[in-house]
């Protein structure tokens, strides 16, 4: 695996348009839900990862990152 330096990580984050949120809750009072909402409002495509729910914030969920 290639070692990635801090500058490369910052560059990837600046250019990311899609973000997976592991453990995203469908409970509107949870912080993970609010983070997902904020990211969507900022123009990001979110991929919810939660094995217990089929859809969160209008996006299909996935049981794991695999």
Chimera marker file (.cmm) of the C-alpha trace (Angstrom):
<marker_set name="trace">
<marker id="1" x="0.000" y="0.000" z="0.000" r="1" g="1" b="0" radius="0.5"/>
<marker id="2" x="1.309" y="3.414" z="-0.952" r="1" g="1" b="0" radius="0.5"/>
<marker id="3" x="2.112" y="5.809" z="1.861" r="1" g="1" b="0" radius="0.5"/>
<marker id="4" x="-0.008" y="8.919" z="1.506" r="1" g="1" b="0" radius="0.5"/>
<marker id="5" x="1.251" y="12.186" z="2.891" r="1" g="1" b="0" radius="0.5"/>
<marker id="6" x="-0.826" y="14.880" z="4.553" r="1" g="1" b="0" radius="0.5"/>
<marker id="7" x="-0.928" y="17.057" z="1.429" r="1" g="1" b="0" radius="0.5"/>
<marker id="8" x="-2.350" y="14.183" z="-0.641" r="1" g="1" b="0" radius="0.5"/>
<marker id="9" x="-5.015" y="13.505" z="1.995" r="1" g="1" b="0" radius="0.5"/>
<marker id="10" x="-6.029" y="17.182" z="2.082" r="1" g="1" b="0" radius="0.5"/>
<marker id="11" x="-6.194" y="17.231" z="-1.721" r="1" g="1" b="0" radius="0.5"/>
<marker id="12" x="-8.444" y="14.146" z="-1.756" r="1" g="1" b="0" radius="0.5"/>
<marker id="13" x="-10.763" y="15.686" z="0.819" r="1" g="1" b="0" radius="0.5"/>
<marker id="14" x="-10.958" y="18.982" z="-1.054" r="1" g="1" b="0" radius="0.5"/>
<marker id="15" x="-11.925" y="17.177" z="-4.262" r="1" g="1" b="0" radius="0.5"/>
<marker id="16" x="-14.284" y="14.579" z="-2.778" r="1" g="1" b="0" radius="0.5"/>
<marker id="17" x="-17.879" y="14.795" z="-3.996" r="1" g="1" b="0" radius="0.5"/>
<marker id="18" x="-19.130" y="11.542" z="-2.460" r="1" g="1" b="0" radius="0.5"/>
<marker id="19" x="-18.793" y="10.599" z="1.199" r="1" g="1" b="0" radius="0.5"/>
<marker id="20" x="-19.770" y="7.349" z="2.923" r="1" g="1" b="0" radius="0.5"/>
<marker id="21" x="-21.080" y="7.865" z="6.447" r="1" g="1" b="0" radius="0.5"/>
<marker id="22" x="-20.589" y="4.706" z="8.504" r="1" g="1" b="0" radius="0.5"/>
<marker id="23" x="-23.209" y="4.394" z="11.227" r="1" g="1" b="0" radius="0.5"/>
<marker id="24" x="-25.486" y="7.098" z="9.820" r="1" g="1" b="0" radius="0.5"/>
<marker id="25" x="-28.650" y="7.107" z="11.922" r="1" g="1" b="0" radius="0.5"/>
<marker id="26" x="-32.180" y="7.628" z="10.680" r="1" g="1" b="0" radius="0.5"/>
<marker id="27" x="-32.975" y="9.349" z="13.999" r="1" g="1" b="0" radius="0.5"/>
<marker id="28" x="-33.201" y="13.089" z="13.268" r="1" g="1" b="0" radius="0.5"/>
<marker id="29" x="-31.955" y="13.914" z="16.780" r="1" g="1" b="0" radius="0.5"/>
<marker id="30" x="-28.628" y="12.079" z="16.314" r="1" g="1" b="0" radius="0.5"/>
<marker id="31" x="-25.519" y="13.956" z="15.327" r="1" g="1" b="0" radius="0.5"/>
<marker id="32" x="-24.731" y="11.560" z="12.474" r="1" g="1" b="0" radius="0.5"/>
<marker id="33" x="-28.085" y="12.410" z="10.863" r="1" g="1" b="0" radius="0.5"/>
<marker id="34" x="-27.378" y="16.138" z="11.185" r="1" g="1" b="0" radius="0.5"/>
<marker id="35" x="-23.908" y="15.669" z="9.673" r="1" g="1" b="0" radius="0.5"/>
<marker id="36" x="-25.467" y="13.809" z="6.731" r="1" g="1" b="0" radius="0.5"/>
<marker id="37" x="-27.993" y="16.622" z="6.223" r="1" g="1" b="0" radius="0.5"/>
<marker id="38" x="-25.286" y="19.277" z="6.307" r="1" g="1" b="0" radius="0.5"/>
<marker id="39" x="-23.148" y="17.389" z="3.804" r="1" g="1" b="0" radius="0.5"/>
<marker id="40" x="-26.118" y="16.976" z="1.423" r="1" g="1" b="0" radius="0.5"/>
<marker id="41" x="-26.954" y="20.666" z="1.728" r="1" g="1" b="0" radius="0.5"/>
<marker id="42" x="-23.330" y="21.480" z="0.903" r="1" g="1" b="0" radius="0.5"/>
<marker id="43" x="-23.651" y="19.505" z="-2.346" r="1" g="1" b="0" radius="0.5"/>
<marker id="44" x="-22.064" y="16.197" z="-1.382" r="1" g="1" b="0" radius="0.5"/>
<marker id="45" x="-23.526" y="12.827" z="-2.363" r="1" g="1" b="0" radius="0.5"/>
<marker id="46" x="-23.733" y="10.748" z="0.782" r="1" g="1" b="0" radius="0.5"/>
<marker id="47" x="-23.689" y="6.979" z="1.018" r="1" g="1" b="0" radius="0.5"/>
<marker id="48" x="-25.301" y="5.862" z="4.282" r="1" g="1" b="0" radius="0.5"/>
<marker id="49" x="-23.784" y="2.733" z="5.823" r="1" g="1" b="0" radius="0.5"/>
<marker id="50" x="-26.245" y="1.176" z="8.266" r="1" g="1" b="0" radius="0.5"/>
<marker id="51" x="-27.295" y="-2.495" z="8.195" r="1" g="1" b="0" radius="0.5"/>
<marker id="52" x="-30.576" y="-1.834" z="10.028" r="1" g="1" b="0" radius="0.5"/>
<marker id="53" x="-32.242" y="0.695" z="7.721" r="1" g="1" b="0" radius="0.5"/>
<marker id="54" x="-33.060" y="0.666" z="3.985" r="1" g="1" b="0" radius="0.5"/>
<marker id="55" x="-32.987" y="4.425" z="3.321" r="1" g="1" b="0" radius="0.5"/>
<marker id="56" x="-31.751" y="7.544" z="5.100" r="1" g="1" b="0" radius="0.5"/>
<marker id="57" x="-32.045" y="11.127" z="3.877" r="1" g="1" b="0" radius="0.5"/>
<marker id="58" x="-33.446" y="9.836" z="0.591" r="1" g="1" b="0" radius="0.5"/>
<marker id="59" x="-30.405" y="7.648" z="-0.084" r="1" g="1" b="0" radius="0.5"/>
<marker id="60" x="-30.265" y="3.849" z="-0.246" r="1" g="1" b="0" radius="0.5"/>
<marker id="61" x="-28.270" y="2.458" z="2.669" r="1" g="1" b="0" radius="0.5"/>
<marker id="62" x="-25.639" y="-0.254" z="2.548" r="1" g="1" b="0" radius="0.5"/>
<marker id="63" x="-24.964" y="-2.802" z="5.303" r="1" g="1" b="0" radius="0.5"/>
<marker id="64" x="-21.177" y="-2.307" z="5.140" r="1" g="1" b="0" radius="0.5"/>
<marker id="65" x="-18.434" y="-0.570" z="3.200" r="1" g="1" b="0" radius="0.5"/>
<marker id="66" x="-17.852" y="-3.776" z="1.240" r="1" g="1" b="0" radius="0.5"/>
<link id1="1" id2="2" r="1" g="1" b="0" radius="0.2"/>
<link id1="2" id2="3" r="1" g="1" b="0" radius="0.2"/>
<link id1="3" id2="4" r="1" g="1" b="0" radius="0.2"/>
<link id1="4" id2="5" r="1" g="1" b="0" radius="0.2"/>
<link id1="5" id2="6" r="1" g="1" b="0" radius="0.2"/>
<link id1="6" id2="7" r="1" g="1" b="0" radius="0.2"/>
<link id1="7" id2="8" r="1" g="1" b="0" radius="0.2"/>
<link id1="8" id2="9" r="1" g="1" b="0" radius="0.2"/>
<link id1="9" id2="10" r="1" g="1" b="0" radius="0.2"/>
<link id1="10" id2="11" r="1" g="1" b="0" radius="0.2"/>
<link id1="11" id2="12" r="1" g="1" b="0" radius="0.2"/>
<link id1="12" id2="13" r="1" g="1" b="0" radius="0.2"/>
<link id1="13" id2="14" r="1" g="1" b="0" radius="0.2"/>
<link id1="14" id2="15" r="1" g="1" b="0" radius="0.2"/>
<link id1="15" id2="16" r="1" g="1" b="0" radius="0.2"/>
<link id1="16" id2="17" r="1" g="1" b="0" radius="0.2"/>
<link id1="17" id2="18" r="1" g="1" b="0" radius="0.2"/>
<link id1="18" id2="19" r="1" g="1" b="0" radius="0.2"/>
<link id1="19" id2="20" r="1" g="1" b="0" radius="0.2"/>
<link id1="20" id2="21" r="1" g="1" b="0" radius="0.2"/>
<link id1="21" id2="22" r="1" g="1" b="0" radius="0.2"/>
<link id1="22" id2="23" r="1" g="1" b="0" radius="0.2"/>
<link id1="23" id2="24" r="1" g="1" b="0" radius="0.2"/>
<link id1="24" id2="25" r="1" g="1" b="0" radius="0.2"/>
<link id1="25" id2="26" r="1" g="1" b="0" radius="0.2"/>
<link id1="26" id2="27" r="1" g="1" b="0" radius="0.2"/>
<link id1="27" id2="28" r="1" g="1" b="0" radius="0.2"/>
<link id1="28" id2="29" r="1" g="1" b="0" radius="0.2"/>
<link id1="29" id2="30" r="1" g="1" b="0" radius="0.2"/>
<link id1="30" id2="31" r="1" g="1" b="0" radius="0.2"/>
<link id1="31" id2="32" r="1" g="1" b="0" radius="0.2"/>
<link id1="32" id2="33" r="1" g="1" b="0" radius="0.2"/>
<link id1="33" id2="34" r="1" g="1" b="0" radius="0.2"/>
<link id1="34" id2="35" r="1" g="1" b="0" radius="0.2"/>
<link id1="35" id2="36" r="1" g="1" b="0" radius="0.2"/>
<link id1="36" id2="37" r="1" g="1" b="0" radius="0.2"/>
<link id1="37" id2="38" r="1" g="1" b="0" radius="0.2"/>
<link id1="38" id2="39" r="1" g="1" b="0" radius="0.2"/>
<link id1="39" id2="40" r="1" g="1" b="0" radius="0.2"/>
<link id1="40" id2="41" r="1" g="1" b="0" radius="0.2"/>
<link id1="41" id2="42" r="1" g="1" b="0" radius="0.2"/>
<link id1="42" id2="43" r="1" g="1" b="0" radius="0.2"/>
<link id1="43" id2="44" r="1" g="1" b="0" radius="0.2"/>
<link id1="44" id2="45" r="1" g="1" b="0" radius="0.2"/>
<link id1="45" id2="46" r="1" g="1" b="0" radius="0.2"/>
<link id1="46" id2="47" r="1" g="1" b="0" radius="0.2"/>
<link id1="47" id2="48" r="1" g="1" b="0" radius="0.2"/>
<link id1="48" id2="49" r="1" g="1" b="0" radius="0.2"/>
<link id1="49" id2="50" r="1" g="1" b="0" radius="0.2"/>
<link id1="50" id2="51" r="1" g="1" b="0" radius="0.2"/>
<link id1="51" id2="52" r="1" g="1" b="0" radius="0.2"/>
<link id1="52" id2="53" r="1" g="1" b="0" radius="0.2"/>
<link id1="53" id2="54" r="1" g="1" b="0" radius="0.2"/>
<link id1="54" id2="55" r="1" g="1" b="0" radius="0.2"/>
<link id1="55" id2="56" r="1" g="1" b="0" radius="0.2"/>
<link id1="56" id2="57" r="1" g="1" b="0" radius="0.2"/>
<link id1="57" id2="58" r="1" g="1" b="0" radius="0.2"/>
<link id1="58" id2="59" r="1" g="1" b="0" radius="0.2"/>
<link id1="59" id2="60" r="1" g="1" b="0" radius="0.2"/>
<link id1="60" id2="61" r="1" g="1" b="0" radius="0.2"/>
<link id1="61" id2="62" r="1" g="1" b="0" radius="0.2"/>
<link id1="62" id2="63" r="1" g="1" b="0" radius="0.2"/>
<link id1="63" id2="64" r="1" g="1" b="0" radius="0.2"/>
<link id1="64" id2="65" r="1" g="1" b="0" radius="0.2"/>
<link id1="65" id2="66" r="1" g="1" b="0" radius="0.2"/>
</marker_set>
